[in-house]
Amino acid sequence: MRQKILQLFILIVVGSILTTILTWPFLANLTSFYSDIGDYPQNGYTLWYNQFSLVTGRILNPSEYFNSFQFYPWPYSLAYSELLLIPSLIFSPIYWISQELPFSLNFYVFLSFVLSFISSFYCLNYFTKNERVPYLASKFAAFLGSLVYTFNPLTLAHFPNHLQFMSKYFLLPLLLYGYLFFKKPETKNALFFFLFFTLNALTSFNLMFFSNFALAIYLIFFFFLNLYKRNYIYFLNILKKSLLFIIFIPLLAYFYLPYFNFVQKEKATFDLQLLWLYSATLKDWVSPLPNNFLYKNLLPTNRTEKIPGWGYADVSEEHTLFINIVPLVLAILGLVFLSRSKDRLLLSVSLLTLMVSVVLSFGPHLGNIKLPFYYLMHWLPIFKGTRVPSRFQFIFYIPFSILVSFGFLIIYKAKRRFLIPIFISLTVLLIVENLNHFKFDSTSKVLREKQFIEHNFSFLNGKSTLHFPFGYLGEEASYLTFGTVTQEKMINGYSSYMPPDWFEFMDPFKKSLEEDDLKKLKIIGIQYIIIHKDLLSKQQAQNLSQNQTTLKKGTIFDKSGIQIISLDNFDFDFKLCSIEEDLDFILERFSSFSANYYKLNIESKSDCYLTNTLQNRYLSQVVYDEGTAKTARIRMPIIVAPFEKISVDEIKRNLKIGD
């Protein structure tokens, strides 16, 4: 027991040292680094919202919990991106003690590397210790494999912005016990497999999605292997032990049913027209990080792409698939080692997982060739829930790190006398290959003004707001940081998925604040408008100055570059509609691409507004198709103006017609 505790302590220390070296100067900026743009503050907001929900008990009411404080009053807004529940459970006590969002988020990211290193070491050591090699050689082999698994170009390309991919500490344990369970379905293997499946699912949806395909490979492989051997008792054991999954279903259902409801009702998918942008190319597999010290001048790294309608964007983080030279050599040696082993199962499963993850990373096409991803998109709807096929490389690194560990063992067997010098040399080479130039000098302008915001805007707590201007999506994340201080519900938001009609509603707020737009905001429940004058363009500032006569009526705060308008001060004259009395629903069919589709025309007959906020957005209405009654399930816009005519149809996925 003492030896195990000592080993864990050493792993914590070594993991911390490696993380410090390979992410430097992240540790030096642990208390200050925090961006106001992009995915990093969005992840910080999610962790903050989850800890807030734990403290207030909001998490105990799923319908309330999943209607988070951004994109208000659109429903299921928490389901627009990663839940990050397990990361939030680690983050929360750090935040409760420090009360500092930057430190808490940064410390979690640092800790996630250490946890991934430790968990992968134990998993890889499970394989290496069974190869009849000395204790030290087994540990060294697992160490090198865990170093490659935890610190590799793909992971460091996503660091620190994509927190979910730093949180891969349950991924290798899941695949280890998945392998053991499908190989030999025993109670212990089943319990740990389903436990890590649940923990991984509650850590990251992306990692759950990708890992399921590795598990599918294990299942298919052992299914046909035992079918070939006519080992029919195997299938009975699999079924019996799978019943243990019932223990974990309530927890998974509690957090994932709202996701399924969201997808079903919202018909949410990513823009698959841009799938090509996030699919791997052959060039990506020799593309290191642009900031890598060793390889940046030796191999191509420029991944700026022209995106139609967007302009040029740097997408290098999704195309850095270089696996480094030393790990590649070790992995090849590992293949040789396993090919000589009596147990070929691990070799077979590892090779299958490697090949499948590589093929899927290329997305639906490689040139003019249709790849398996193309057909899976049409056969399995869940494939439309991922927009970045290149991330399948995260699964690639699981068998790859196993091969790296065995590659060291074959070197050890050839050069036993030089065990420690070889180990030290390989460790140094692996570290040198992953040395990159990182900058963490960004600080949050919002959090620098935290005391000012707390002192002046405490009345925003629990209120619904709009932050103006509405601009580039990455900049919307700064408003989320503002919300962590005020605890407001805002119509603004930043996430991987955003409702199409949210963009339509927000579009007028790119330019100005017209009186009719203020009226619509008040009708849907928005109470305050917060104008950030330092973010205004010259044209926006000019437009607002022309409307100041109107805006002054509601202005309750105007200093230090912030103007706050209370919509309660506007006595707008409006009435609300009744669906039964004020709306007409006319169903018609139309043909497109040799198929028939339904289209529903909705017309407001009165001088009234119809609001469809939160779950009321999803309307079930009886309509008639040539005299036959049918049920229309409609995803309504948040607001319908007087005498407005709108249409929904099955092609745009905001209509579903049933009998």
Secondary structure as UniProt FT lines:
FT   HELIX           2..22
FT   TURN            23..26
FT   HELIX           27..29
FT   TURN            30..32
FT   HELIX           39..56
FT   HELIX           58..60
FT   HELIX           62..65
FT   TURN            72..73
FT   TURN            75..76
FT   HELIX           77..80
FT   HELIX           85..98
FT   HELIX           101..128
FT   TURN            129..130
FT   HELIX           135..150
FT   HELIX           153..158
FT   TURN            159..161
FT   HELIX           163..166
FT   TURN            169..170
FT   HELIX           171..183
FT   HELIX           187..203
FT   HELIX           205..228
FT   TURN            229..230
FT   HELIX           232..242
FT   HELIX           243..247
FT   HELIX           249..266
FT   HELIX           272..278
FT   HELIX           282..286
FT   TURN            290..291
FT   TURN            293..298
FT   STRAND          304..307
FT   TURN            308..310
FT   STRAND          311..314
FT   HELIX           316..318
FT   HELIX           325..339
FT   HELIX           345..361
FT   TURN            362..364
FT   STRAND          365..366
FT   TURN            367..368
FT   STRAND          369..370
FT   HELIX           372..379
FT   HELIX           381..385
FT   HELIX           389..392
FT   HELIX           393..414
FT   HELIX           416..418
FT   HELIX           419..433
FT   HELIX           445..448
FT   HELIX           450..456
FT   HELIX           458..460
FT   TURN            461..462
FT   STRAND          464..468
FT   HELIX           473..486
FT   STRAND          489..490
FT   HELIX           500..506
FT   HELIX           507..510
FT   HELIX           515..523
FT   TURN            524..525
FT   STRAND          528..532
FT   HELIX           533..535
FT   HELIX           538..546
FT   HELIX           548..551
FT   TURN            552..554
FT   STRAND          555..559
FT   TURN            560..561
FT   STRAND          562..566
FT   HELIX           567..569
FT   HELIX           579..582
FT   STRAND          583..592
FT   TURN            593..594
FT   STRAND          595..604
FT   STRAND          609..611
FT   HELIX           614..617
FT   STRAND          618..625
FT   TURN            626..627
FT   STRAND          628..635
FT   STRAND          639..640
FT   TURN            642..643
FT   STRAND          645..649
FT   TURN            650..653
FT   STRAND          655..658
//
